Amino acid sequence: MDAIVEIAAEPAPQTASERIAEAEVARALEGVREVLASTDAEFNSRRFMLSKLKKVGIACRDWPELARYADWMNTGDFGVLQIPTEYVDFLMHVAKLGIKTAVEVGVWYGASSYFTAAVLQRANPDFKMTMIDNEDHLVGYPEFSALLNLEKRVPATAEDCAGEVFDFVFIDGDHSYQGVQRDYLLLGRHARRAVGFHDIRGAEYDHLQGGTRRFWQEFAYHHAQDMTVMEFGHYERPWMGIGLGIKET
């Protein structure tokens, strides 16, 4: 009986959109490498950091509020979903806190976690980022994890990590009031150095029991005396925004 010879199928050629997405991930990897290799002067330069974030890009959205960042826009869902200047100013403050461990709740396609990890790993080579999301949409994780100290816990929620303590907790998951409160009580309040929240000015979530705006307003009021409370809001009306609470040492 003749041996059966299996012929491997030729891989399907990439579509134009797949080639573009691959190029965008490659550009983001380049930006991450440049942050990790930056000099002290570069690392402390807001202009430099913004230029590296631009390489990561913004996820494609037709929101008119992002019109001024049209040349930052990627073609698909990979990319950050923050106002770049808010995000960089926020990260440059967090980078000064000696953070060794962090967790981000709600990582979506992963771009913001990758860039945050690059900045905090440049500040502290021993830094490790834990990524949590209830669905796995991560793009480029093998490539980025080859450069960055990442731990992927996807799918998972804050409840799966209850009781763990991180230096820094960033909450950007369920944007309902109860959802933000739950993530804060499970992880955020236990942060050793700082806790951050995205969309603290997000009026579009007000119908969700007050959403992120209500939670942040209550948080800022109750912790103004025992934390340094900072807000990063660069849009002319209530939209996006990042809140940061730094614990006194």
N, C-alpha and C positions, 0 to 999 in steps of 0.2 A: 504493500500500500504506500503510495507516495505521501510524503510528509506535507502537511498543510502549512503553507507559508502565509503568515499574516502580514499584510502590508498596512503600515501605519497611514492613517488618513492625513492628508495635508491640512494643516490648520487653516481655518477660514481667514481670508484676508481681512485686515482691519478696515472698518468703515472710517469715513472722514471724522466723524464725531469721536470715535474711539481714539484716533490718532491725536486729536486735539486734547482730549482728556488726559492721555498719557503725557503729552507735552506739558500740560498744566501741572501735573503731579511732579514731573521732573523739575520744573521751574521752582515749585514750592520746596522740593528737597534741596535745591541750590540755595534758596533763601535761608533754610534751616542750617545748612552747613556754614554759611557765611556768618550767621549769628554765633554759632558755636566757636568759630575761628576768629571772632572779632577781637580787636585790641580793646584795651580799657577805654580809650577815647571814643572809639566807635560804639562800644556797648553803652556808653553813657550819653550818646547822641540821639536825641529824639528824631532828627532827620534820618539818621542811619536806620533806626528801628522801623520807621515808617516805610523806608525803601525796601526793607526785607519783608515786611508784611505785604507790601504791594506784590511781591513775587508769589506769595501764597495766594493772594487774590481774594475776592469776595464771591460768595456763591451767587449764581445768576438769579436775579430777581428783577421784576419790572417795577419795583417800588419807586415812585417819583422822588421820595426822600433821598434815594441813593444816586440821583442823577449826577451830582457833582463828583461821584466816584465811578463814573461810567468806564474810565480806562483801567479801573481795578477789577472789573467784572470778568469772571470766568464764564465758560459756556454752559456749565452744568451745575450740579448741586455741591460739588467740592469747592470749599473756600470758607472764609469766616463769615459770620452773620452778625458782626458788630460794626459800629461806626469806627473806622480805623483810628482816628485821633483819640477817641475815648479809650479804646482798647490799649493802645500803646502807652498812653499816660498812666493808665491803671497798672499795666504790667511793669512799667519802670519803677513804680512805687513798691510793688510786691517784691521785685528783684532785690530790693535793699533790706529785706527782712530776714535773710538767712534761712530761707525755706529749704528743707531737705525732703519733705514728703508732701504731696498734694493729691487731691482727688477732684475731678470734674464730674458733676452730675448732669448728664445731658450733653453728649459729645457729638451727636448727629453723624456727620461724615468725617469728623476727626480733625479738621484743619485748625480750629482754635486750640485744641489740646496739643497738637504738634507744635504750634508756634509758642504757646505758653511753656511747654516743656523745654523747647530750645532756649528760651530766655532764662528760665530758672535753672537749667542745667549749666548754662554759661556762667551764671552767678555762683553756682555750687555744683561741682562735678559729681557729687554724690547724690544729687537730686533724683527722685523717682516720681513719675506721674501715673496715677491710677485713673483709668477711664471707665465710666459707668454709663450705660444707656440701656433702655428696655428693648431696643431693637438694634440689629447689627447692620449698619449702613456704611461702616468704615471703609474709606478708600485709601489704598497705599500703606496699610498698616505694616506689612512685612518690611517695606523699604524704609519707612520712618523709624520703626523699632530697631533697625540695624544701626541707626545713628543716636537714638534717644533711649533713655531708661524709662520704658513704658510698660505698664501692666494693663492688659485688656480684660475687663470684666463685662462682657457683653454677650448675651442679654443679662442684665441685672438692674436692681434699683437700690436706692439708699437703704432700704430695709435689709437687703442682703449684706450690707456692710455695717449694720448697726453695731455700735460698741467699739469700732475701730477709731483710732485717733490719728489725725494727720496734722501737719503744721498749717496747711492752707486748704480750705474747702471752697470750691467755686460752684455755685448753684445756678443751673440754667436748664432745668428739666421741665416739670409740670409747672405751668405759669398761673395756675389758679392759686388763690390765697391759701387754701388748705394744702395744696401741693407744695408750695414754697415752704410753708410752715412745717410740714412733715419732713422735708429734706433738711431743713435747718435743725429741727429737734433731733433727728437721727444722726446727723453728721456735723452740720455747721457749728452748733454750739460747743462741740467738743474740740474744735480746731485750736491748736496750741498758740498760733500766732495771728492768723487772720482768716476772715470769711468774706467771700465776695458774692455778689448777686448781679445777674444780667437782667435787663429790661425793667429797671426800677422806675423808669419814666414811661413805661409802656401802657398808655391809656387804653389801647385796644384789648387789654385783658381785664379791664375794670368790671366787666359783666361776670367775671368768674369770682364771685364773692369779694370783689375789690382787687383781685389779682396781685401781681408783683408790686404795684404801686402802694397798695394798702399795707402789705407786709413790710416793705422797706420803710415807710413812714413810721410804723409802729416800732420797728427795730431801731431806727435812728433815734427816736424819742427816748426809748428805754435804755439805750446803751451809750448815750452821749457823754455820760460821766465816767464810764469805766472803759471805754474804747475811744480811739481816734476814729471818727466817722467821716468818710470822704465820699463825695459824689462826683462822677464824671459824666456830664451831660452837655453835648455839643450841638444839639439840634434846637431849632427855634420854637418848637412846640413839644408837648409831652410825647416822647418817642425814644425807644431804646434806653440808653443810660446804664451806667455800671456803678454799683455801690460797694464800698469796702469798709469793713470794720477791723481795725487793728488792735489787738489786745496789748495792754501795757505789760512790760516785762519787769 
